[in-house]
Amino acid sequence: MKTGKTLLGLLLSALLPASAIAANSDTLIYCSEASPESFNPQIASSGPSFVASSQVLYNRLVNFDPKTNTPVPSLATEWKVSPDGKTWTFTLRQGVKFNSNKFFKPTRDFNADDVIFSVMRQKDPNHPYHKVSQGNYEYFQDVGLDKLITEVKKLDDYHVQFTLSEPNAAFLADWGMDFASILSAEYADAMMKKGTPENVDNWPIGTGPYALQQYKVDSLIRYIANPNYWDGAVPTKHLIFSITPNVETRLAKLKTNECQIIPAPSPVQFEPIKADKNLTLHSVEALNVGYLAFNTEKKTVRQRAGAPGPELRRR
């Protein structure tokens, strides 16, 4: 199967059987690790949530080149920064269509209003959507964008300008992260007027390769291809997430072709997978950082008096 760059996020660290999907198949089944916390990546924090939302439903201003991990155009076609490093101006892609759902059908293309909404919902505590779904914009705040961005304004429908409190080398790359997915301001306005703002998070509308069709908690998620996707034809018409928390069960379903892709196999499965001619083990360099954190403000728990402790004996 030709996956294409539009499914890059979905295929990271995945396994594909050699036969993959028959050429005439219009369905891809992905055995995901867990149910998403939310379909809004602004308020989610887990990998399975990002794969189920930002990687298939949305786009961001920039993407990451899969080979170099450097920012490349996505919803923004180009950008420029002022000599002092404090003013960034993004030129937005024209003709990008939003998906629709049972609650709303868009009447316009993606534009600067959607970028402003997606930023200010996270930044401004007084924004009408800031507390919808009990929003906790962990990533936006942790990278310091709430304080770094002093102003974001619409120059015209296809130009957005950010003013920063200080130069920041990571600012451009931040807009390729999952939390920076662009939501529909028009959809948000319509749902607020109807008194159902939570639909924006529960039944999302984005510019991504797929649209949400059905969700059964801890069971499955169904998506359908965006027929007007700006980045080219979507490889399969239907995408199904079969929620399968157990790592052994995921591999078993892959071997029987109940799903065609699984994420995060256990290290002990690597060699058996490599030995199976019907499977291919894929690995990529990730943008993750792993670390151990120690609470240096908490006193060490001392051994209780009279309790047996370790012994050191001289031989």
N, C-alpha and C positions, 0 to 999 in steps of 0.2 A: 504494500500500500504506500502510496506517496503521501506523506503527512503534510509537508509544506511548513513554512515558517509561521503560519498563523496558529499552529498548534504547538509551538515550541514549548510554551510554559507547561502544557499538559504532558509532554513527552519527557520532561526532565527526569532523570533517574528512573526511567521506566523500562519495562521488559516487553518486547514484541516477539511473538512467535514468527518463525521464518516465513510461514505461509501467510501470516497476518490475516487479512480479510480477503475474501474472494473479490475479484475485480469488479463484479457486478453488485456487490453488497453496498447498501447505502447506510449501514449502521455500524458504529464503533462502540464497543462496550469496554468501559474502564472500571476496574475493581478498585475503588477508592478505599482509603484507610478508615474514614469516619464521616459522620454527618457534619456539615458545615455549621459553625456557630451562627453565621449570618451570611446572607447573600450580598451584603454590603462590605467590601474589603476595608472600608474606612474604620469600621468598628470591630473587625475580626482580628485575630492574632495567630491563628494556627495555619499550618501548611495546607491541610485538607480544605480549609475554608477558602484560602486564596486560590487553590486550583479550581474549586467549584464556582468561584465568583469572578475574580479579576482576570484569570487566565482564559476564560471562555466567554464571559459576558461583557467584558469591558475592554477599553484601551486606555493608554496614558499618553501624556504629551510626548514622551520619548520611550524608546524600547532599548534593550541591551543587545548588542551584537553577540551572537552565541559563541563566536570564536575569541573575541577580544574583551568581552564584557564591558565595552564602552558604549556610551549613549549614542543612539541613532534616531532619525526621525520616526515619528509615529503620528499622533494627532497634531503634532507641531511639525511643520516641514523644515523650519529653520529657526535660529535664535541668534541674538547678539547681546553682548554684555558691554556696559559702559567702561571707559578706561579705569574708573575707580572701583570696578567690580561690584557695585551696589545696585545697578539697574539692569534688569534682564527683560528683553522684549522678545516674545514668541510670536511667530507667524503661524496661523492655524491652517490646517488642511481644509479645503473647501469640498462640498459635495458629499460629506460623510453622513450616512443615514443612521438614525437610531432604530432599534428594534421596536416592536409594539407588543402589547399583551391584552388580556381580556378587560383590563381597566382603562387602557389609554392607547390612542394612536397618535403619534407625533404629527405635527403640522409643519415642522421646519427641520432643516438640517442642523447638525452640530455647529455651534458657534461660541463666541467669547463668553456669553452668558452662562454656558454650562461649566466653563472653567472657573468663573467667578463663584458660582454656586458651590462647586466641589471643594474649593479652597475655603470659602468663608463659613461653610457649615462646620468645618473642623476648627477653624481659627477663632471665630467670634462666639463667645458664650451666650450672646443675646440673639444670635441668629435663630429664626423660627424652627429650624431643623436641628439645631445643635443637640437638643435633649431628646429628640425622637429616637425610639428604640433604646432609650437610656444610653445614648452614645458615649463611648469612652474612646477618644481618638488617640490611642496609646502611641502608635508609631509616629503620627504627625507631631505630637508633643515631644516624644523621646528624641527625635532628631533636631528638635528646637525650632521647627518652622513657625510655631505659634508666636515666638518672640523674634525670630529672624526677619519675618515678613512684616514690614511696617505699612505697606500699602499694596493692593493689587487692583488694577483698574483696566477697564475696557477702552482701548483706543478706537477701535471700530469692531465690526463683527468678526474680523479675522486677525486681530492683533490684541494681545494681552501683555501688560507691563507690570512687572514686580519690582518694588523698591525694598531693599534690604537694609537692615540696621548696620551691617558690616559685610565686607566681602566674605564669601564662603565657597570653598573649592568643591564641596559636595552638592551644592544647590542643584545643578543640572541633573546629576544622577538620581537625586531624590525623586524627581518627577517620572522616573521609570519604575519606582517601587509600587507594590500592590496597593498600598493605602492611597496612592495618588491617582487611582482610577477616576475617570471622568463620568459623572452621573448627569442625567437630563434635568436641567432647571425647569423646563416646560412641564415635564411629568410631575416634578415636585410641587410646582405651583397648582397644578390641577388637583393633585391629591390633597393638598392642604385645604383648598376650597371645598372639597367634598367631605372633609373631616376624617380622612383616612391616610394621613401622612406615612404611617408605617408600611403602606404598600410599596413605597419606594425601596425599602430594605427587604421586604418579604417577597415581592414580585418585581424584581429589578428590570430596568430598561437601560441598556447600554449600547455601545457602538460595536461590540465585539463580534466574533464569528458565529456565535450561537445565541439563541434566546431561550429562556426558561419556559418549559411546558408543564412540568409536573414535578412535585416533590413529596415523597413519602419518607418521613423521618426514620432513620436507621434502616432504610430499605433501598430506595433508588431515587435518582434524579434523572429526569428526561429533558433533553434540549433539542431544539430544531435549528437548522442552519439559517443564518441570516442571508436571504437571497440577494441583498444589495450590499454585501460586505465590501468595504472600500479597498481592502488589501487583496482582492482576488477571490476566485471561487473557493468555497469551503470544501475540504476533501470528502466529507460524508454529510448526508442530509440529516441523519439522526445521530445523536450522541447520548449514551446512557451511562450513568454512574451507578454501578452495583456496589452498594456500601458493604464492605467486607473487612471488618477490623482484624480478623485473625490472619497472620502472615502465612501460615501453612495452608489455610483455606484459599487464600488468594492465589498461591502457586498452583494448587490443585485445580482451581477453576481456569487458570491460564492453560494448563496442560490439556484440559478437555475442551478448550475453545469456548468456554462459557463467558470468558472475557478475553480481549485481545491485548490489553495493556495492564500491568500492575506496577505500583510504585513500591519503593523501599523494601526490596527483599532482604531477608536476614543474611548476614555474612556467611552463616553456615550453609546457606543455599547456593552460594556463588558457584562452587565447583560442580555440583549436580546440574545446575542450569547450563553452565558452559559445556557440559558433556552431552546435553540433549540437543540433537541436531535441529529440532523444531523450535528452539528458543534462541533468542539473542539477548545477551546482557549488555545494556547500554549504561555508560557512566559519563558524566560531564563535571566540569569544575563549577562548583556552586558559589554564590555570593554570600554564603552563610559564614558567621563567625562563631566558633565554639569557645567557651571559657568556663572557668570555675570561679565563683565569687565567695569571698569570706567576709563575714560580718565582724569587722574589727572593733565595733562599738559594744559588742556583747562580751561580758567577762567569760573566761573559760570555766566550764563546770568542773569543780574540784571533786576529787574522790571522797566519798563519804568516809568519815572516821570509822575505823574498825572493819571496813570492807576489804576483802582480799584484793590485792593489786598484782601487777606483773612483778615477776622476780628476776633478778639478774644474778646468775651464779658464776663463780670463777671455776674453770675446769682444773 
